[in-house]
Amino acid sequence: MPQSEFAAVFNAGRDSFIRNTPLIWGPTGQALAYQLQLRPGETVLDFCCGAGSSAIPAAMAVGPTGRVHGIDLADDLLEEGRLVASQRALQNVDFVATDATLWEPPSSVPDAGYDALSSSYGVFFLPDMDRAVHRLLGLLRPGGRFGVSVWRSGSLSAFTGPYFEVLGRYSDEEPARRTVDAGAARDRATKLDTIEHLTEWLTRIGGSAVTVRELSAFVPATEQVCWDMVAGSALRGTLAKFDGETVARIRDDYLSLLVERDVHTIDLGTLIGTATIG
């Protein structure tokens, strides 16, 4: 799928994405920044940064003498990051609409490279993930750190299973084709979804002193939260071909099925992995 279409899905879901930030994206972004042990004066590249859930905590950690570059394809989400940074009087973070696979550091980054590289729930959206990550790691200084947050195996299943079941009533397409690059992204995510998988991957791409921690989190499966999880994520792409009336029926059927199945909480189990590179 063209990158412009990919960005359009997330731009269209801005409001839903933002509503879930305090419950979902924000806490994990903060945890990732903590685990990277960011220090004052460091420079950080946060890719696939969305609305800045990990870029904002990184900017707070590195302080006024540091710098954070948050990059993403979805400029509407980036605009939210700019707004939050302005509200918090943060002048050390830049949000740039660009393809992470093409990013070149500006002259303000030291010649040796970034001190840290991070991505919260974004690495598995990179096409040819390993190749793209290897290139990005080349932007780190020797001994720099790399950190990611990814979904733990089994998380979200009580939420996504019923959704795809309902979607199947309205579409003959296979599940892997129902969302933006869903099949490929899901395959990449499964390479990282256990402590063992993520540890092996971080080691294989050149990491040492690898640390992987599991972050347990559950949120109430309210109608608002559940539908925002659909409308504010890549799952929104599954709805693109339907008219508004059909989308409303899908929403109602999906939320009714969650009630029928007694789904009261969403498991947001997450793995946060960090490693030293070079």
Phi and psi in degrees as a GROMACS rama.xvg file:
@    title "Ramachandran Plot"
@    xaxis  label "Phi"
@    yaxis  label "Psi"
@TYPE xy
-57.5562  145.443  PRO-2
-60.5955  -31.4151  GLN-3
-63.5536  -37.2418  SER-4
-70.3428  -39.0215  GLU-5
-59.7948  -46.4189  PHE-6
-63.0915  -36.9475  ALA-7
-62.1893  -37.0511  ALA-8
-61.5775  -46.8716  VAL-9
-74.3232  -34.002  PHE-10
-61.6962  -43.1343  ASN-11
-64.9172  -27.5902  ALA-12
-93.8775  15.8543  GLY-13
-52.4203  -51.1533  ARG-14
-62.2499  -43.2011  ASP-15
-65.652  -42.3608  SER-16
-58.6249  -45.5335  PHE-17
-67.4412  -38.3655  ILE-18
-61.3405  -31.4587  ARG-19
-89.2605  -3.48196  ASN-20
-59.6585  -46.1715  THR-21
-62.3137  -31.5976  PRO-22
-85.7008  -35.8044  LEU-23
-118.805  -69.1165  ILE-24
-70.0742  -39.0232  TRP-25
-62.3624  -52.9628  GLY-26
-58.7233  -39.8585  PRO-27
-70.0648  -37.9104  THR-28
-61.3501  -39.5368  GLY-29
-64.6592  -43.402  GLN-30
-62.7737  -38.8296  ALA-31
-64.0632  -43.8918  LEU-32
-61.642  -39.6714  ALA-33
-63.5517  -46.1405  TYR-34
-67.0787  -26.6841  GLN-35
-73.6336  -10.4164  LEU-36
53.0772  50.231  GLN-37
-65.5504  144.248  LEU-38
-124.385  157.374  ARG-39
-54.4985  136.66  PRO-40
89.1594  -4.1526  GLY-41
-81.4203  158.187  GLU-42
-109.039  137.151  THR-43
-132.708  138.441  VAL-44
-110.882  119.816  LEU-45
-112.338  108.939  ASP-46
-101.692  155.833  PHE-47
52.5357  48.9983  CYS-48
-81.5843  -12.4297  CYS-49
57.3068  -128.156  GLY-50
-91.2593  11.6265  ALA-51
94.8273  26.2806  GLY-52
-61.5388  -30.2915  SER-53
-107.582  -22.7943  SER-54
-69.6437  -38.9643  ALA-55
-65.396  -49.7088  ILE-56
-59.827  -34.6485  PRO-57
-63.8353  -42.0921  ALA-58
-63.268  -37.6101  ALA-59
-68.2638  -33.146  MET-60
-73.1827  -39.893  ALA-61
-83.3846  -14.8947  VAL-62
72.4265  -176.929  GLY-63
-65.6834  -19.381  PRO-64
-90.3853  -5.5029  THR-65
-100.272  -179.343  GLY-66
-149.013  141.02  ARG-67
-127.083  131.875  VAL-68
-110.43  116.368  HIS-69
-102.926  122.24  GLY-70
-124.054  143.894  ILE-71
-164.453  163.538  ASP-72
-82.5919  -26.2101  LEU-73
-92.1614  98.757  ALA-74
-68.3648  -27.0103  ASP-75
-66.0281  -38.2386  ASP-76
-69.0009  -39.5293  LEU-77
-60.9701  -36.6543  LEU-78
-62.8862  -35.9319  GLU-79
-64.5905  -40.4733  GLU-80
-60.3258  -41.2121  GLY-81
-63.4695  -39.3508  ARG-82
-64.3352  -46.5152  LEU-83
-63.0117  -42.7947  VAL-84
-60.67  -40.1884  ALA-85
-66.686  -41.4915  SER-86
-61.719  -31.8489  GLN-87
-94.7325  6.84905  ARG-88
58.1231  35.2964  ALA-89
-89.3361  119.462  LEU-90
-109.999  10.8421  GLN-91
-114.09  20.4447  ASN-92
-132.657  132.367  VAL-93
-115.996  134.598  ASP-94
-110.198  122.054  PHE-95
-126.062  129.582  VAL-96
-82.3687  108.789  ALA-97
-162.782  164.814  THR-98
-82.9203  122.135  ASP-99
-59.2951  -28.8824  ALA-100
-73.5904  -9.81337  THR-101
-115.272  -1.20873  LEU-102
-62.7985  133.634  TRP-103
-122.446  130.686  GLU-104
-62.5732  140.42  PRO-105
-71.5638  171.274  PRO-106
-65.1976  -17.1774  SER-107
-71.3964  -15.6864  SER-108
-80.4926  133.788  VAL-109
-55.0731  150.594  PRO-110
-56.2541  -31.9994  ASP-111
-69.7399  -22.3784  ALA-112
115.925  179.952  GLY-113
-66.2084  152.451  TYR-114
-81.7996  -29.7689  ASP-115
-149.704  150.401  ALA-116
-130.572  132.08  LEU-117
-143.344  158.902  SER-118
-158.34  125.635  SER-119
-103.981  111.888  SER-120
55.2256  33.4311  TYR-121
-124.781  -22.6736  GLY-122
-61.4996  -33.749  VAL-123
-76.4878  -5.2355  PHE-124
-88.1006  -9.57159  PHE-125
-71.5611  128.637  LEU-126
-66.1221  140.353  PRO-127
49.9843  64.272  ASP-128
-50.5896  -51.2225  MET-129
-62.778  -43.2498  ASP-130
-64.1126  -43.5584  ARG-131
-64.1244  -40.9315  ALA-132
-67.3388  -39.8507  VAL-133
-57.9417  -41.5831  HIS-134
-64.209  -45.3754  ARG-135
-64.0085  -37.3801  LEU-136
-63.0721  -24.7249  LEU-137
-67.7345  -11.5133  GLY-138
-89.3788  -4.43217  LEU-139
-85.6977  148.447  LEU-140
-71.5094  158.347  ARG-141
-57.2072  129.232  PRO-142
84.0886  7.84233  GLY-143
-71.638  168.207  GLY-144
-113.159  149.051  ARG-145
-127.433  132.864  PHE-146
-140.19  142.888  GLY-147
-137.993  153.367  VAL-148
-118.048  137.194  SER-149
-140.979  160.638  VAL-150
-73.1403  136.626  TRP-151
-76.0189  148.054  ARG-152
-54.3274  129.749  SER-153
94.4095  -19.3977  GLY-154
-70.0761  152.276  SER-155
72.224  -8.52341  LEU-156
-62.4466  -38.6064  SER-157
-68.0353  -19.0922  ALA-158
-90.7513  -47.2455  PHE-159
-79.6663  -33.6228  THR-160
-55.6064  -55.4899  GLY-161
-60.6321  -34.033  PRO-162
-62.7718  -49.13  TYR-163
-67.9637  -29.3204  PHE-164
-63.2263  -45.7864  GLU-165
-66.6736  -41.702  VAL-166
-60.2318  -33.0469  LEU-167
-62.4075  -22.016  GLY-168
-73.185  -18.2376  ARG-169
-113.879  -3.71208  TYR-170
-147.429  142.082  SER-171
-91.0561  -2.67634  ASP-172
-72.7815  150.689  GLU-173
-68.3124  149.074  GLU-174
-52.5679  -37.6472  PRO-175
-65.9437  -13.9312  ALA-176
-107.492  6.75797  ARG-177
-90.1669  -2.43469  ARG-178
-143.22  171.929  THR-179
-61.5554  108.819  VAL-180
51.6344  30.5782  ASP-181
-62.2863  -45.8139  ALA-182
-60.3249  -47.8253  GLY-183
-67.4868  -43.0433  ALA-184
-63.1611  -40.4615  ALA-185
-64.9066  -40.5321  ARG-186
-62.4878  -41.2162  ASP-187
-66.889  -38.5134  ARG-188
-64.3  -34.9417  ALA-189
-68.8625  -16.2202  THR-190
-74.9217  -10.7404  LYS-191
-125.857  6.95069  LEU-192
-93.7515  8.0155  ASP-193
-130.222  162.625  THR-194
-58.058  -40.195  ILE-195
-67.2175  -45.1868  GLU-196
-61.6133  -47.2375  HIS-197
-68.2796  -38.5818  LEU-198
-62.0945  -44.8594  THR-199
-62.9221  -42.8097  GLU-200
-65.4882  -46.6792  TRP-201
-62.1967  -34.2234  LEU-202
-70.8025  -42.4388  THR-203
-65.2461  -32.635  ARG-204
-84.2484  5.55917  ILE-205
110.996  11.6889  GLY-206
-85.4754  151.019  GLY-207
-132.342  171.213  SER-208
48.9431  45.3171  ALA-209
-71.4119  133.505  VAL-210
-129.251  126.247  THR-211
-126.446  124.265  VAL-212
-122.286  145.792  ARG-213
-95.3738  131.374  GLU-214
-107.82  112.46  LEU-215
-88.0167  131.829  SER-216
-156.184  136.788  ALA-217
-131.996  136.583  PHE-218
-122.258  150.933  VAL-219
-61.3913  136.558  PRO-220
-86.3502  61.1105  ALA-221
-72.8241  162.324  THR-222
-58.2147  -42.866  GLU-223
-64.0018  -48.2366  GLN-224
-62.6943  -46.1118  VAL-225
-65.1368  -44.2978  CYS-226
-72.2205  -33.1682  TRP-227
-65.6575  -30.7246  ASP-228
-64.6253  -32.5153  MET-229
-77.2859  -53.5851  VAL-230
-72.5419  -18.4139  ALA-231
-108.935  17.384  GLY-232
-132.054  -173.712  SER-233
-62.1008  -20.6402  ALA-234
-60.9229  -21.2953  LEU-235
-57.73  -30.3553  ARG-236
-62.1757  -21.3986  GLY-237
-70.1682  -17.987  THR-238
-99.1424  -3.17465  LEU-239
-59.9033  -33.6411  ALA-240
-85.4292  -5.94657  LYS-241
-96.725  148.884  PHE-242
-77.8757  170.091  ASP-243
-59.485  -38.7803  GLY-244
-64.7104  -40.4627  GLU-245
-68.495  -40.2054  THR-246
-60.0073  -40.0377  VAL-247
-63.4453  -38.5766  ALA-248
-68.285  -40.6635  ARG-249
-60.1295  -45.0896  ILE-250
-59.0379  -49.4328  ARG-251
-63.474  -42.7067  ASP-252
-64.4336  -40.5599  ASP-253
-65.1957  -48.9075  TYR-254
-64.9236  -34.643  LEU-255
-66.659  -37.9924  SER-256
-66.6108  -36.8401  LEU-257
-61.1674  -40.8846  LEU-258
-65.2315  -44.1187  VAL-259
-60.5537  -36.5303  GLU-260
-86.7598  2.79193  ARG-261
57.6507  40.9795  ASP-262
-85.0711  105.925  VAL-263
-105.159  -19.0467  HIS-264
-137.495  156.984  THR-265
-111.555  125.6  ILE-266
-80.101  115.534  ASP-267
-106.596  29.0026  LEU-268
-48.8169  127.539  GLY-269
-132.279  146.695  THR-270
-108.838  135.04  LEU-271
-117.474  117.82  ILE-272
-118.415  137.191  GLY-273
-133.779  153.711  THR-274
-155.822  154.676  ALA-275
-91.5983  136.428  THR-276
-113.677  125.443  ILE-277
